[in-house]
C-alpha cells in the first residue's frame, strides 16, 4: 500500500475556498476514478507547516494504480474545467505530488 500526496498552497485569504473546492472535486470527479471517501483525506497546514498548505492524501495499491488514475483524469472534462476554476485561488507553481510506501 502507498499514499499519494498532492500538496498546493492557497493564496492568502483563500484557504477555505481551496478546501471546499477539493471536497467538491472528490465528490464529483475523484469518485469517478475510484478515489472514494474511504481512500482520501484532506489536510491543512497548522503547526510546523505552512498555514497556506492544503494536502490531499489518497490511499493506493501501487504506482500502476496512480498512473491509471492520472490517465483517467485527463479524459474528464469536468476535471479540466475545475483545474482552471481553482487556479486564481492557489499560488502558481506550488502543486506537487509525493508518493510514500506504508510500512
PDB file as gemmi writes it, atoms N, CA and C in Angstrom:
CRYST1    1.000    1.000    1.000  90.00  90.00  90.00 P 1                      
ATOM      1  N   UNK A   1       0.848  -1.187   0.000  1.00  0.00           N  
ATOM      2  CA  UNK A   1       0.000   0.000   0.000  1.00  0.00           C  
ATOM      3  C   UNK A   1       0.888   1.243   0.000  1.00  0.00           C  
ATOM      4  N   UNK A   2       0.328   2.287  -0.590  1.00  0.00           N  
ATOM      5  CA  UNK A   2       1.044   3.552  -0.705  1.00  0.00           C  
ATOM      6  C   UNK A   2       0.084   4.708  -0.441  1.00  0.00           C  
ATOM      7  N   UNK A   3       0.678   5.859  -0.181  1.00  0.00           N  
ATOM      8  CA  UNK A   3      -0.089   7.097  -0.058  1.00  0.00           C  
ATOM      9  C   UNK A   3       0.450   8.067  -1.098  1.00  0.00           C  
ATOM     10  N   UNK A   4      -0.435   8.531  -1.968  1.00  0.00           N  
ATOM     11  CA  UNK A   4      -0.101   9.579  -2.928  1.00  0.00           C  
ATOM     12  C   UNK A   4      -0.576  10.892  -2.319  1.00  0.00           C  
ATOM     13  N   UNK A   5       0.338  11.826  -2.197  1.00  0.00           N  
ATOM     14  CA  UNK A   5       0.029  13.101  -1.538  1.00  0.00           C  
ATOM     15  C   UNK A   5       0.168  14.230  -2.548  1.00  0.00           C  
ATOM     16  N   UNK A   6      -0.926  15.004  -2.719  1.00  0.00           N  
ATOM     17  CA  UNK A   6      -0.908  16.174  -3.597  1.00  0.00           C  
ATOM     18  C   UNK A   6      -1.003  17.401  -2.715  1.00  0.00           C  
ATOM     19  N   UNK A   7      -0.019  18.285  -2.829  1.00  0.00           N  
ATOM     20  CA  UNK A   7       0.017  19.475  -1.992  1.00  0.00           C  
ATOM     21  C   UNK A   7      -0.020  20.730  -2.849  1.00  0.00           C  
ATOM     22  N   UNK A   8      -0.813  21.699  -2.404  1.00  0.00           N  
ATOM     23  CA  UNK A   8      -0.879  23.004  -3.045  1.00  0.00           C  
ATOM     24  C   UNK A   8      -0.850  24.074  -1.962  1.00  0.00           C  
ATOM     25  N   UNK A   9      -0.509  25.271  -2.356  1.00  0.00           N  
ATOM     26  CA  UNK A   9      -0.511  26.407  -1.436  1.00  0.00           C  
ATOM     27  C   UNK A   9      -1.633  27.351  -1.843  1.00  0.00           C  
ATOM     28  N   UNK A  10      -2.490  27.657  -0.902  1.00  0.00           N  
ATOM     29  CA  UNK A  10      -3.595  28.582  -1.154  1.00  0.00           C  
ATOM     30  C   UNK A  10      -3.089  30.021  -1.064  1.00  0.00           C  
ATOM     31  N   UNK A  11      -3.641  30.862  -1.900  1.00  0.00           N  
ATOM     32  CA  UNK A  11      -3.336  32.294  -1.786  1.00  0.00           C  
ATOM     33  C   UNK A  11      -3.892  32.813  -0.462  1.00  0.00           C  
ATOM     34  N   UNK A  12      -3.267  33.861   0.039  1.00  0.00           N  
ATOM     35  CA  UNK A  12      -3.685  34.430   1.318  1.00  0.00           C  
ATOM     36  C   UNK A  12      -5.180  34.741   1.295  1.00  0.00           C  
ATOM     37  N   UNK A  13      -5.881  34.267   2.319  1.00  0.00           N  
ATOM     38  CA  UNK A  13      -7.302  34.524   2.466  1.00  0.00           C  
ATOM     39  C   UNK A  13      -8.209  33.581   1.690  1.00  0.00           C  
ATOM     40  N   UNK A  14      -7.624  32.603   0.985  1.00  0.00           N  
ATOM     41  CA  UNK A  14      -8.428  31.721   0.137  1.00  0.00           C  
ATOM     42  C   UNK A  14      -8.327  30.245   0.525  1.00  0.00           C  
ATOM     43  N   UNK A  15      -7.763  29.939   1.683  1.00  0.00           N  
ATOM     44  CA  UNK A  15      -7.573  28.535   2.048  1.00  0.00           C  
ATOM     45  C   UNK A  15      -8.902  27.790   2.138  1.00  0.00           C  
ATOM     46  N   UNK A  16      -9.908  28.370   2.724  1.00  0.00           N  
ATOM     47  CA  UNK A  16     -11.193  27.670   2.841  1.00  0.00           C  
ATOM     48  C   UNK A  16     -11.825  27.444   1.476  1.00  0.00           C  
ATOM     49  N   UNK A  17     -11.654  28.392   0.574  1.00  0.00           N  
ATOM     50  CA  UNK A  17     -12.158  28.223  -0.790  1.00  0.00           C  
ATOM     51  C   UNK A  17     -11.496  27.021  -1.455  1.00  0.00           C  
ATOM     52  N   UNK A  18     -10.179  26.884  -1.268  1.00  0.00           N  
ATOM     53  CA  UNK A  18      -9.439  25.754  -1.844  1.00  0.00           C  
ATOM     54  C   UNK A  18      -9.904  24.441  -1.215  1.00  0.00           C  
ATOM     55  N   UNK A  19     -10.063  24.421   0.093  1.00  0.00           N  
ATOM     56  CA  UNK A  19     -10.530  23.217   0.780  1.00  0.00           C  
ATOM     57  C   UNK A  19     -11.917  22.814   0.281  1.00  0.00           C  
ATOM     58  N   UNK A  20     -12.811  23.775   0.192  1.00  0.00           N  
ATOM     59  CA  UNK A  20     -14.172  23.491  -0.297  1.00  0.00           C  
ATOM     60  C   UNK A  20     -14.145  22.965  -1.728  1.00  0.00           C  
ATOM     61  N   UNK A  21     -13.293  23.559  -2.564  1.00  0.00           N  
ATOM     62  CA  UNK A  21     -13.182  23.109  -3.956  1.00  0.00           C  
ATOM     63  C   UNK A  21     -12.661  21.677  -4.023  1.00  0.00           C  
ATOM     64  N   UNK A  22     -11.698  21.331  -3.167  1.00  0.00           N  
ATOM     65  CA  UNK A  22     -11.177  19.961  -3.141  1.00  0.00           C  
ATOM     66  C   UNK A  22     -12.239  18.971  -2.682  1.00  0.00           C  
ATOM     67  N   UNK A  23     -13.019  19.338  -1.695  1.00  0.00           N  
ATOM     68  CA  UNK A  23     -14.090  18.449  -1.232  1.00  0.00           C  
ATOM     69  C   UNK A  23     -15.086  18.188  -2.360  1.00  0.00           C  
ATOM     70  N   UNK A  24     -15.461  19.236  -3.055  1.00  0.00           N  
ATOM     71  CA  UNK A  24     -16.380  19.092  -4.182  1.00  0.00           C  
ATOM     72  C   UNK A  24     -15.754  18.233  -5.277  1.00  0.00           C  
ATOM     73  N   UNK A  25     -14.462  18.463  -5.567  1.00  0.00           N  
ATOM     74  CA  UNK A  25     -13.769  17.677  -6.583  1.00  0.00           C  
ATOM     75  C   UNK A  25     -13.805  16.189  -6.254  1.00  0.00           C  
ATOM     76  N   UNK A  26     -13.520  15.855  -5.000  1.00  0.00           N  
ATOM     77  CA  UNK A  26     -13.511  14.443  -4.609  1.00  0.00           C  
ATOM     78  C   UNK A  26     -14.891  13.805  -4.731  1.00  0.00           C  
ATOM     79  N   UNK A  27     -15.924  14.550  -4.402  1.00  0.00           N  
ATOM     80  CA  UNK A  27     -17.283  14.014  -4.512  1.00  0.00           C  
ATOM     81  C   UNK A  27     -17.707  13.832  -5.970  1.00  0.00           C  
ATOM     82  N   UNK A  28     -17.401  14.818  -6.816  1.00  0.00           N  
ATOM     83  CA  UNK A  28     -17.912  14.829  -8.183  1.00  0.00           C  
ATOM     84  C   UNK A  28     -16.972  14.210  -9.210  1.00  0.00           C  
ATOM     85  N   UNK A  29     -15.668  14.324  -9.001  1.00  0.00           N  
ATOM     86  CA  UNK A  29     -14.705  13.872 -10.007  1.00  0.00           C  
ATOM     87  C   UNK A  29     -13.849  12.720  -9.483  1.00  0.00           C  
ATOM     88  N   UNK A  30     -13.257  12.888  -8.330  1.00  0.00           N  
ATOM     89  CA  UNK A  30     -12.390  11.843  -7.780  1.00  0.00           C  
ATOM     90  C   UNK A  30     -13.101  10.516  -7.609  1.00  0.00           C  
ATOM     91  N   UNK A  31     -14.352  10.570  -7.247  1.00  0.00           N  
ATOM     92  CA  UNK A  31     -15.119   9.334  -7.064  1.00  0.00           C  
ATOM     93  C   UNK A  31     -15.267   8.565  -8.381  1.00  0.00           C  
ATOM     94  N   UNK A  32     -15.207   9.270  -9.519  1.00  0.00           N  
ATOM     95  CA  UNK A  32     -15.313   8.622 -10.829  1.00  0.00           C  
ATOM     96  C   UNK A  32     -14.109   7.739 -11.141  1.00  0.00           C  
ATOM     97  N   UNK A  33     -12.966   8.025 -10.495  1.00  0.00           N  
ATOM     98  CA  UNK A  33     -11.759   7.235 -10.763  1.00  0.00           C  
ATOM     99  C   UNK A  33     -11.417   6.325  -9.584  1.00  0.00           C  
ATOM    100  N   UNK A  34     -12.363   6.164  -8.672  1.00  0.00           N  
ATOM    101  CA  UNK A  34     -12.158   5.249  -7.551  1.00  0.00           C  
ATOM    102  C   UNK A  34     -11.582   5.874  -6.301  1.00  0.00           C  
ATOM    103  N   UNK A  35     -11.391   7.185  -6.306  1.00  0.00           N  
ATOM    104  CA  UNK A  35     -10.880   7.856  -5.115  1.00  0.00           C  
ATOM    105  C   UNK A  35     -12.057   8.210  -4.215  1.00  0.00           C  
ATOM    106  N   UNK A  36     -12.591   7.198  -3.577  1.00  0.00           N  
ATOM    107  CA  UNK A  36     -13.764   7.341  -2.725  1.00  0.00           C  
ATOM    108  C   UNK A  36     -13.375   7.871  -1.347  1.00  0.00           C  
ATOM    109  N   UNK A  37     -14.364   8.300  -0.593  1.00  0.00           N  
ATOM    110  CA  UNK A  37     -14.134   8.942   0.706  1.00  0.00           C  
ATOM    111  C   UNK A  37     -13.301   8.083   1.653  1.00  0.00           C  
ATOM    112  N   UNK A  38     -13.407   6.770   1.560  1.00  0.00           N  
ATOM    113  CA  UNK A  38     -12.639   5.905   2.453  1.00  0.00           C  
ATOM    114  C   UNK A  38     -11.160   5.831   2.076  1.00  0.00           C  
ATOM    115  N   UNK A  39     -10.773   6.374   0.915  1.00  0.00           N  
ATOM    116  CA  UNK A  39      -9.387   6.345   0.462  1.00  0.00           C  
ATOM    117  C   UNK A  39      -8.722   7.716   0.485  1.00  0.00           C  
ATOM    118  N   UNK A  40      -9.471   8.749   0.875  1.00  0.00           N  
ATOM    119  CA  UNK A  40      -8.991  10.121   0.738  1.00  0.00           C  
ATOM    120  C   UNK A  40      -9.138  10.890   2.044  1.00  0.00           C  
ATOM    121  N   UNK A  41      -8.156  11.758   2.295  1.00  0.00           N  
ATOM    122  CA  UNK A  41      -8.323  12.737   3.368  1.00  0.00           C  
ATOM    123  C   UNK A  41      -7.666  14.038   2.947  1.00  0.00           C  
ATOM    124  N   UNK A  42      -8.200  15.136   3.449  1.00  0.00           N  
ATOM    125  CA  UNK A  42      -7.684  16.472   3.152  1.00  0.00           C  
ATOM    126  C   UNK A  42      -7.130  17.053   4.437  1.00  0.00           C  
ATOM    127  N   UNK A  43      -5.934  17.605   4.342  1.00  0.00           N  
ATOM    128  CA  UNK A  43      -5.249  18.195   5.491  1.00  0.00           C  
ATOM    129  C   UNK A  43      -4.922  19.651   5.193  1.00  0.00           C  
ATOM    130  N   UNK A  44      -4.775  20.452   6.243  1.00  0.00           N  
ATOM    131  CA  UNK A  44      -4.313  21.825   6.042  1.00  0.00           C  
ATOM    132  C   UNK A  44      -3.217  22.139   7.048  1.00  0.00           C  
ATOM    133  N   UNK A  45      -2.340  23.043   6.643  1.00  0.00           N  
ATOM    134  CA  UNK A  45      -1.200  23.412   7.474  1.00  0.00           C  
ATOM    135  C   UNK A  45      -1.632  23.988   8.811  1.00  0.00           C  
ATOM    136  N   UNK A  46      -0.865  23.655   9.822  1.00  0.00           N  
ATOM    137  CA  UNK A  46      -1.181  24.135  11.166  1.00  0.00           C  
ATOM    138  C   UNK A  46       0.120  24.505  11.873  1.00  0.00           C  
ATOM    139  N   UNK A  47       0.694  23.598  12.632  1.00  0.00           N  
ATOM    140  CA  UNK A  47       1.926  23.857  13.368  1.00  0.00           C  
ATOM    141  C   UNK A  47       3.085  23.155  12.665  1.00  0.00           C  
ATOM    142  N   UNK A  48       4.151  23.889  12.376  1.00  0.00           N  
ATOM    143  CA  UNK A  48       5.319  23.309  11.730  1.00  0.00           C  
ATOM    144  C   UNK A  48       5.165  23.123  10.233  1.00  0.00           C  
ATOM    145  N   UNK A  49       4.064  23.571   9.676  1.00  0.00           N  
ATOM    146  CA  UNK A  49       3.808  23.520   8.233  1.00  0.00           C  
ATOM    147  C   UNK A  49       3.297  24.889   7.812  1.00  0.00           C  
ATOM    148  N   UNK A  50       3.446  25.206   6.553  1.00  0.00           N  
ATOM    149  CA  UNK A  50       2.897  26.473   6.079  1.00  0.00           C  
ATOM    150  C   UNK A  50       1.389  26.481   6.284  1.00  0.00           C  
ATOM    151  N   UNK A  51       0.889  27.552   6.831  1.00  0.00           N  
ATOM    152  CA  UNK A  51      -0.549  27.656   7.074  1.00  0.00           C  
ATOM    153  C   UNK A  51      -1.347  27.609   5.776  1.00  0.00           C  
ATOM    154  N   UNK A  52      -0.725  28.003   4.687  1.00  0.00           N  
ATOM    155  CA  UNK A  52      -1.404  28.020   3.396  1.00  0.00           C  
ATOM    156  C   UNK A  52      -1.464  26.646   2.725  1.00  0.00           C  
ATOM    157  N   UNK A  53      -0.779  25.657   3.287  1.00  0.00           N  
ATOM    158  CA  UNK A  53      -0.735  24.330   2.666  1.00  0.00           C  
ATOM    159  C   UNK A  53      -2.069  23.613   2.762  1.00  0.00           C  
ATOM    160  N   UNK A  54      -2.467  23.040   1.637  1.00  0.00           N  
ATOM    161  CA  UNK A  54      -3.640  22.175   1.579  1.00  0.00           C  
ATOM    162  C   UNK A  54      -3.165  20.882   0.922  1.00  0.00           C  
ATOM    163  N   UNK A  55      -3.355  19.772   1.624  1.00  0.00           N  
ATOM    164  CA  UNK A  55      -2.812  18.485   1.193  1.00  0.00           C  
ATOM    165  C   UNK A  55      -3.954  17.481   1.044  1.00  0.00           C  
ATOM    166  N   UNK A  56      -3.921  16.757  -0.071  1.00  0.00           N  
ATOM    167  CA  UNK A  56      -4.838  15.638  -0.257  1.00  0.00           C  
ATOM    168  C   UNK A  56      -4.015  14.369  -0.253  1.00  0.00           C  
ATOM    169  N   UNK A  57      -4.407  13.402   0.584  1.00  0.00           N  
ATOM    170  CA  UNK A  57      -3.745  12.105   0.617  1.00  0.00           C  
ATOM    171  C   UNK A  57      -4.708  11.043   0.107  1.00  0.00           C  
ATOM    172  N   UNK A  58      -4.205  10.225  -0.822  1.00  0.00           N  
ATOM    173  CA  UNK A  58      -5.021   9.177  -1.424  1.00  0.00           C  
ATOM    174  C   UNK A  58      -4.338   7.839  -1.176  1.00  0.00           C  
ATOM    175  N   UNK A  59      -5.064   6.901  -0.642  1.00  0.00           N  
ATOM    176  CA  UNK A  59      -4.561   5.550  -0.409  1.00  0.00           C  
ATOM    177  C   UNK A  59      -4.641   4.768  -1.723  1.00  0.00           C  
ATOM    178  N   UNK A  60      -3.497   4.243  -2.169  1.00  0.00           N  
ATOM    179  CA  UNK A  60      -3.434   3.492  -3.426  1.00  0.00           C  
ATOM    180  C   UNK A  60      -2.694   2.178  -3.199  1.00  0.00           C  
ATOM    181  N   UNK A  61      -2.907   1.225  -4.096  1.00  0.00           N  
ATOM    182  CA  UNK A  61      -2.207  -0.058  -4.006  1.00  0.00           C  
ATOM    183  C   UNK A  61      -0.766   0.049  -4.484  1.00  0.00           C  
ATOM    184  N   UNK A  62      -0.566   0.745  -5.614  1.00  0.00           N  
ATOM    185  CA  UNK A  62       0.766   0.816  -6.211  1.00  0.00           C  
ATOM    186  C   UNK A  62       0.820   1.964  -7.216  1.00  0.00           C  
ATOM    187  N   UNK A  63       2.000   2.151  -7.825  1.00  0.00           N  
ATOM    188  CA  UNK A  63       2.174   3.239  -8.788  1.00  0.00           C  
ATOM    189  C   UNK A  63       1.362   3.021 -10.061  1.00  0.00           C  
ATOM    190  N   UNK A  64       1.121   1.774 -10.419  1.00  0.00           N  
ATOM    191  CA  UNK A  64       0.302   1.485 -11.593  1.00  0.00           C  
ATOM    192  C   UNK A  64      -1.115   2.027 -11.403  1.00  0.00           C  
ATOM    193  N   UNK A  65      -1.651   1.872 -10.200  1.00  0.00           N  
ATOM    194  CA  UNK A  65      -2.987   2.413  -9.916  1.00  0.00           C  
ATOM    195  C   UNK A  65      -2.995   3.933 -10.037  1.00  0.00           C  
ATOM    196  N   UNK A  66      -1.959   4.582  -9.523  1.00  0.00           N  
ATOM    197  CA  UNK A  66      -1.878   6.037  -9.606  1.00  0.00           C  
ATOM    198  C   UNK A  66      -1.774   6.482 -11.061  1.00  0.00           C  
ATOM    199  N   UNK A  67      -0.957   5.814 -11.832  1.00  0.00           N  
ATOM    200  CA  UNK A  67      -0.804   6.145 -13.250  1.00  0.00           C  
ATOM    201  C   UNK A  67      -2.131   5.998 -13.989  1.00  0.00           C  
ATOM    202  N   UNK A  68      -2.849   4.934 -13.726  1.00  0.00           N  
ATOM    203  CA  UNK A  68      -4.157   4.717 -14.354  1.00  0.00           C  
ATOM    204  C   UNK A  68      -5.128   5.838 -13.977  1.00  0.00           C  
ATOM    205  N   UNK A  69      -5.105   6.240 -12.719  1.00  0.00           N  
ATOM    206  CA  UNK A  69      -5.982   7.319 -12.246  1.00  0.00           C  
ATOM    207  C   UNK A  69      -5.671   8.623 -12.963  1.00  0.00           C  
ATOM    208  N   UNK A  70      -4.387   8.936 -13.108  1.00  0.00           N  
ATOM    209  CA  UNK A  70      -3.993  10.165 -13.811  1.00  0.00           C  
ATOM    210  C   UNK A  70      -4.443  10.129 -15.264  1.00  0.00           C  
ATOM    211  N   UNK A  71      -4.326   8.968 -15.906  1.00  0.00           N  
ATOM    212  CA  UNK A  71      -4.773   8.849 -17.294  1.00  0.00           C  
ATOM    213  C   UNK A  71      -6.279   9.087 -17.396  1.00  0.00           C  
ATOM    214  N   UNK A  72      -7.030   8.523 -16.464  1.00  0.00           N  
ATOM    215  CA  UNK A  72      -8.482   8.720 -16.469  1.00  0.00           C  
ATOM    216  C   UNK A  72      -8.831  10.190 -16.263  1.00  0.00           C  
ATOM    217  N   UNK A  73      -8.108  10.865 -15.353  1.00  0.00           N  
ATOM    218  CA  UNK A  73      -8.388  12.273 -15.086  1.00  0.00           C  
ATOM    219  C   UNK A  73      -8.238  13.120 -16.336  1.00  0.00           C  
ATOM    220  N   UNK A  74      -7.249  12.797 -17.156  1.00  0.00           N  
ATOM    221  CA  UNK A  74      -7.008  13.557 -18.372  1.00  0.00           C  
ATOM    222  C   UNK A  74      -8.170  13.547 -19.346  1.00  0.00           C  
ATOM    223  N   UNK A  75      -9.035  12.558 -19.228  1.00  0.00           N  
ATOM    224  CA  UNK A  75     -10.171  12.457 -20.146  1.00  0.00           C  
ATOM    225  C   UNK A  75     -11.477  12.999 -19.567  1.00  0.00           C  
ATOM    226  N   UNK A  76     -11.440  13.488 -18.346  1.00  0.00           N  
ATOM    227  CA  UNK A  76     -12.650  14.008 -17.699  1.00  0.00           C  
ATOM    228  C   UNK A  76     -12.688  15.528 -17.865  1.00  0.00           C  
ATOM    229  N   UNK A  77     -13.615  15.987 -18.691  1.00  0.00           N  
ATOM    230  CA  UNK A  77     -13.717  17.416 -18.989  1.00  0.00           C  
ATOM    231  C   UNK A  77     -13.963  18.250 -17.725  1.00  0.00           C  
ATOM    232  N   UNK A  78     -14.756  17.739 -16.810  1.00  0.00           N  
ATOM    233  CA  UNK A  78     -15.047  18.469 -15.569  1.00  0.00           C  
ATOM    234  C   UNK A  78     -13.779  18.705 -14.755  1.00  0.00           C  
ATOM    235  N   UNK A  79     -12.818  17.785 -14.830  1.00  0.00           N  
ATOM    236  CA  UNK A  79     -11.549  17.958 -14.121  1.00  0.00           C  
ATOM    237  C   UNK A  79     -10.751  19.112 -14.727  1.00  0.00           C  
ATOM    238  N   UNK A  80     -10.730  19.175 -16.033  1.00  0.00           N  
ATOM    239  CA  UNK A  80     -10.011  20.259 -16.697  1.00  0.00           C  
ATOM    240  C   UNK A  80     -10.626  21.613 -16.347  1.00  0.00           C  
ATOM    241  N   UNK A  81     -11.940  21.675 -16.358  1.00  0.00           N  
ATOM    242  CA  UNK A  81     -12.661  22.906 -16.006  1.00  0.00           C  
ATOM    243  C   UNK A  81     -12.393  23.282 -14.544  1.00  0.00           C  
ATOM    244  N   UNK A  82     -12.452  22.270 -13.653  1.00  0.00           N  
ATOM    245  CA  UNK A  82     -12.224  22.507 -12.226  1.00  0.00           C  
ATOM    246  C   UNK A  82     -10.828  23.085 -11.989  1.00  0.00           C  
ATOM    247  N   UNK A  83      -9.834  22.526 -12.674  1.00  0.00           N  
ATOM    248  CA  UNK A  83      -8.454  22.988 -12.506  1.00  0.00           C  
ATOM    249  C   UNK A  83      -8.313  24.462 -12.864  1.00  0.00           C  
ATOM    250  N   UNK A  84      -8.942  24.865 -13.950  1.00  0.00           N  
ATOM    251  CA  UNK A  84      -8.872  26.267 -14.377  1.00  0.00           C  
ATOM    252  C   UNK A  84      -9.630  27.171 -13.410  1.00  0.00           C  
ATOM    253  N   UNK A  85     -10.735  26.675 -12.870  1.00  0.00           N  
ATOM    254  CA  UNK A  85     -11.512  27.460 -11.906  1.00  0.00           C  
ATOM    255  C   UNK A  85     -10.756  27.632 -10.584  1.00  0.00           C  
ATOM    256  N   UNK A  86      -9.934  26.645 -10.216  1.00  0.00           N  
ATOM    257  CA  UNK A  86      -9.188  26.698  -8.950  1.00  0.00           C  
ATOM    258  C   UNK A  86      -7.985  27.629  -9.026  1.00  0.00           C  
ATOM    259  N   UNK A  87      -7.412  27.781 -10.197  1.00  0.00           N  
ATOM    260  CA  UNK A  87      -6.146  28.491 -10.378  1.00  0.00           C  
ATOM    261  C   UNK A  87      -6.060  29.860  -9.692  1.00  0.00           C  
ATOM    262  N   UNK A  88      -7.082  30.706  -9.740  1.00  0.00           N  
ATOM    263  CA  UNK A  88      -6.951  32.021  -9.091  1.00  0.00           C  
ATOM    264  C   UNK A  88      -6.779  31.963  -7.577  1.00  0.00           C  
ATOM    265  N   UNK A  89      -7.065  30.824  -6.963  1.00  0.00           N  
ATOM    266  CA  UNK A  89      -7.042  30.707  -5.504  1.00  0.00           C  
ATOM    267  C   UNK A  89      -5.793  30.032  -4.958  1.00  0.00           C  
ATOM    268  N   UNK A  90      -4.893  29.581  -5.858  1.00  0.00           N  
ATOM    269  CA  UNK A  90      -3.669  28.917  -5.398  1.00  0.00           C  
ATOM    270  C   UNK A  90      -2.436  29.671  -5.887  1.00  0.00           C  
ATOM    271  N   UNK A  91      -1.316  29.418  -5.237  1.00  0.00           N  
ATOM    272  CA  UNK A  91      -0.054  30.026  -5.632  1.00  0.00           C  
ATOM    273  C   UNK A  91       0.497  29.224  -6.813  1.00  0.00           C  
ATOM    274  N   UNK A  92       0.697  29.900  -7.917  1.00  0.00           N  
ATOM    275  CA  UNK A  92       1.166  29.251  -9.136  1.00  0.00           C  
ATOM    276  C   UNK A  92       2.495  28.542  -8.897  1.00  0.00           C  
ATOM    277  N   UNK A  93       2.604  27.350  -9.445  1.00  0.00           N  
ATOM    278  CA  UNK A  93       3.846  26.594  -9.345  1.00  0.00           C  
ATOM    279  C   UNK A  93       3.996  25.759  -8.090  1.00  0.00           C  
ATOM    280  N   UNK A  94       3.033  25.807  -7.178  1.00  0.00           N  
ATOM    281  CA  UNK A  94       3.180  25.051  -5.929  1.00  0.00           C  
ATOM    282  C   UNK A  94       2.578  23.654  -5.946  1.00  0.00           C  
ATOM    283  N   UNK A  95       1.629  23.326  -6.828  1.00  0.00           N  
ATOM    284  CA  UNK A  95       1.083  21.974  -6.799  1.00  0.00           C  
ATOM    285  C   UNK A  95       2.161  20.933  -7.084  1.00  0.00           C  
ATOM    286  N   UNK A  96       2.236  19.917  -6.225  1.00  0.00           N  
ATOM    287  CA  UNK A  96       3.185  18.842  -6.467  1.00  0.00           C  
ATOM    288  C   UNK A  96       2.736  17.557  -5.784  1.00  0.00           C  
ATOM    289  N   UNK A  97       3.239  16.452  -6.320  1.00  0.00           N  
ATOM    290  CA  UNK A  97       2.917  15.120  -5.807  1.00  0.00           C  
ATOM    291  C   UNK A  97       4.100  14.532  -5.067  1.00  0.00           C  
ATOM    292  N   UNK A  98       3.802  13.757  -4.042  1.00  0.00           N  
ATOM    293  CA  UNK A  98       4.766  12.915  -3.341  1.00  0.00           C  
ATOM    294  C   UNK A  98       4.084  11.561  -3.135  1.00  0.00           C  
ATOM    295  N   UNK A  99       4.864  10.505  -3.220  1.00  0.00           N  
ATOM    296  CA  UNK A  99       4.299   9.165  -3.021  1.00  0.00           C  
ATOM    297  C   UNK A  99       5.111   8.463  -1.932  1.00  0.00           C  
ATOM    298  N   UNK A 100       4.411   7.872  -0.974  1.00  0.00           N  
ATOM    299  CA  UNK A 100       5.047   7.206   0.160  1.00  0.00           C  
ATOM    300  C   UNK A 100       4.588   5.756   0.246  1.00  0.00           C  
ATOM    301  N   UNK A 101       5.514   4.865   0.628  1.00  0.00           N  
ATOM    302  CA  UNK A 101       5.159   3.485   0.954  1.00  0.00           C  
ATOM    303  C   UNK A 101       4.657   3.445   2.388  1.00  0.00           C  
ATOM    304  N   UNK A 102       3.631   2.660   2.642  1.00  0.00           N  
ATOM    305  CA  UNK A 102       3.170   2.452   4.014  1.00  0.00           C  
ATOM    306  C   UNK A 102       3.950   1.267   4.567  1.00  0.00           C  
ATOM    307  N   UNK A 103       4.608   1.476   5.692  1.00  0.00           N  
ATOM    308  CA  UNK A 103       5.421   0.397   6.291  1.00  0.00           C  
ATOM    309  C   UNK A 103       4.797  -0.097   7.585  1.00  0.00           C  
TER     310      UNK A 103                                                      
END                                                                             
